[in-house]
């Protein structure tokens, strides 16, 4: 007996791995070769392509396609209708399956509703991509990204509360909600004593 649950309208291909406690909702397709961790919540009308790797406790909201080349570490949140890509220059009449680019979304990152993540970039730990934003470059840990193209407008705590505004990395920051403390490592924030 499997340790996950999937609605009867789903297609779960043989040859995929799904961890205990994961729930998969209506009209979702998990393809052969995909790996999904424990305790995930996969929404309605989601596609998980071959060779995708999804960690534990990942939440993927409705209408998201997770394409080959995408790796989601533990505790990632994918908002409704957000978009991944895996080819930089797609053409209908040109096969580019040997040109897929990796996209790595590190632990705890949030990808807001209707955001777009162009392939070949890393999203840092606990980064926060605002709704509708378009990511065209690597994103540092704890950065808050908004706009098209996405740009750093602030810094976020791992609990989801804003620590500081502006592009410059603050020398130090303390979360008013959970008390976690951070310091600059030169390019991003790094936790001193996270409490989340």
C-alpha positions, 0 to 999 in steps of 0.5 A: 500500500502506498503512503500518498493519496491522489484523486481518482482523476489523476494520472500517476505514471509507473516509474515515479516516486512519491513520498509518504503523506503527499496529497495530489489533487484533481486532474494532475499528472505525475510522469515517469521518472519524477521524484516527489518527497514526503508531506507535499501538497500538489494542487489541481491541474499540475504537471510534474515532468520526468526527472523533476525532483521535489523535496519534502513539504513542498506546496504546489498550487493549482495550474503549475507545470514543473518541467524537466530540469526543475529541482525544488528543495524542501519547503518550497511554495509555488503559487497558483499559475506560476510558470517554469521554463526549461528551454531558453529559445523555444521554437515549435519546429526545432527540437531542443530536448538536449538543451534543457537548462536546470532551475534550482529552487532552494529550501524555503523559497516562495514563488508567488502567483503568476510569477515566471522563472526563466530557466537556468537560474538558482533561486536562493534559500527563503527568497520571496518572488512577488506575484507576477514577477519575472525572474531573469537572473540568479536570486540571492538567499532571503531576497525579495524580488518584484517586477519585470524583469525581477529586481531586488527590492528588499530582504525577507525572513524565513518566516515570511516577514520583511526584514529590510527594504532596498537592494543593498544587503543590510549589515544586520537585521532582526525579524520583528515577528520571530526574532531570527537574526541575520547578517550580510555575507557580502552578497546576501543575508545569512542567518545568525540564529534562525528560530523558524 
